[in-house]
């Protein structure tokens, strides 16, 4: 198991990366239309599928923002694992709800 210092540094790095990825959009880009290409961003909102039109000139930005969301999900999974390891090390010492 990594040292406490290693875990804390890893947590710090992951936390900063999460902050760096907060400009994001949730959803999948799809194309519709046969006469001309049209792009949509589709996502579940409150259990219902919501579709939003993406203007053609905004497509590159929307692609970057949806990629950031996928990266953010990965970072949060990694942060979860580090938090569990920190909790196993000294969780009983922290009664204020933080690590």
Secondary structure as the mmCIF struct_conf table of DSSP 4:
data_model
#
loop_
_struct_conf.conf_type_id
_struct_conf.id
_struct_conf.beg_label_comp_id
_struct_conf.beg_label_asym_id
_struct_conf.beg_label_seq_id
_struct_conf.end_label_comp_id
_struct_conf.end_label_asym_id
_struct_conf.end_label_seq_id
HELX_RH_AL_P HELX_RH_AL_P1 UNK A 4 UNK A 20
TURN_TY1_P TURN_TY1_P1 UNK A 21 UNK A 21
BEND BEND1 UNK A 23 UNK A 23
BEND BEND2 UNK A 27 UNK A 27
STRN STRN1 UNK A 28 UNK A 32
BEND BEND3 UNK A 34 UNK A 36
STRN STRN2 UNK A 38 UNK A 45
TURN_TY1_P TURN_TY1_P2 UNK A 46 UNK A 47
STRN STRN3 UNK A 48 UNK A 54
HELX_RH_3T_P HELX_RH_3T_P1 UNK A 56 UNK A 58
HELX_RH_AL_P HELX_RH_AL_P2 UNK A 59 UNK A 90
HELX_RH_3T_P HELX_RH_3T_P2 UNK A 91 UNK A 93
BEND BEND4 UNK A 96 UNK A 97
#
